[in-house]
Amino acid sequence: MRLKLVFSYDGSKFQGSQTQPHENGVEDALGVALAHVGIFSKIISSSRTDKGVHANNQVACVECGEHFKDFTRLKALINRHAHPAIHVKFISSVKDDFHPRYDATVRAYRYVINHGEFSPFLSPYETFLPKFDLNLANELLALFVGEHDFSAFMKLGSDIKSPVRHVSKAFCYERGERTIIVFKANGFLRAQVRLMVASVLKALELAKSGKFRQMQAQEFKFERAEVANLDTNLNKKSHDNILTKSHESVNLAKFENNANLTAERAECVASKFDAKNSNLNKVANNCCDANFLKAKELLRQAIHEQKPLTRIPAPPNGLYLNRVFYE
């Protein structure tokens, strides 16, 4: 008889969900608990989670004898040995050809961000970050919805047949002093959710700071290429004169830009004292809007052109496998 188990676990206590050589995986601990009640078959899980990632409703199946009839009693016996890091919620019998991974149609993850004061007791289960604009975050998250090549959102060296996934939902909402980010898709690549979260946070950071260093570096390389092209068509004397004049114009432009920036900063300070009767807030808002559009375009390029905004995933402690759906 094949049994379907729905269970939750504390990912901070394990090195990942799969069986590990040092036997510190979720499947290792669950296997020990099952062995105590006489079930020794291999555990097949619906999804793989990394070290530190939690699960609210992970699904697995095992083979057992036909003599197991009272599933309520069986669940209690398994939990006696699985607690406190693992808790079996439901047990049911399924068809012999049921496969938790390949029969799953949709998987849902959520990422929990706490904007309150840091707590060492909550830190294994939530990521502590400053508050951000929920509307802007949702506008960025909407870019993920649809079928895309998510090559820019997986760990390098991942062994997969195809990086294409269909994301049906991507949004966030506020709950008290926390922000909950939700993703639903037909499947996820390794570290995909954490890289999507990290990319959205990176885009929000760029929109707020306006420090588009990568774009500035690309512009600098383009300017250097233009100077190199001029050099091939001019003699050294005229080239030096042009460079001197261009440096002077660049310096003058930098001076004017700095002067304009200083003036804008002064205007922003003044606007704090008289915001109602001043139009300077519109200038600041326009700057913020322009930065957000730039950041949004970078995220769009990461999704559609596989140009990663970041290769560093968000911390695993805030991530939960929330539910696995079957038809």
Number of C-alpha atoms within 10 A of each C-alpha: 13 18 20 21 22 20 19 20 25 20 26 16 18 23 19 20 26 21 17 14 8 8 13 16 21 24 21 19 20 24 20 16 21 23 14 14 13 11 16 15 13 11 17 17 20 17 20 16 22 18 18 21 26 28 22 19 21 26 25 20 24 19 17 15 11 8 7 12 11 9 14 12 10 16 18 14 15 22 19 15 19 21 14 11 17 22 22 22 16 14 19 13 17 13 10 10 8 15 18 20 18 10 14 18 13 18 21 22 21 22 26 20 22 23 17 13 10 13 11 8 8 13 13 19 23 22 20 20 15 9 13 14 9 14 12 15 19 16 15 23 23 15 15 22 17 13 13 16 16 23 22 22 30 21 16 11 7 12 10 9 6 10 17 15 18 18 22 16 16 23 20 21 14 11 10 9 11 18 19 16 22 21 24 22 19 16 20 24 19 19 19 19 24 19 23 27 22 20 26 22 18 16 28 21 16 19 22 17 12 17 13 15 10 10 12 11 11 11 12 12 11 12 11 11 12 11 14 11 10 12 16 10 10 12 10 11 9 12 16 13 11 16 15 12 12 13 12 12 12 13 12 12 12 12 12 12 12 12 12 12 12 12 12 15 13 11 17 16 13 14 17 12 10 12 13 10 9 13 12 19 18 10 13 16 11 12 15 16 14 14 22 22 14 18 26 22 14 20 26 18 15 21 21 15 15 16 15 21 23 19 14 14 18 21 18 23 24 24 29 27 22 19 17 24 13 11 6
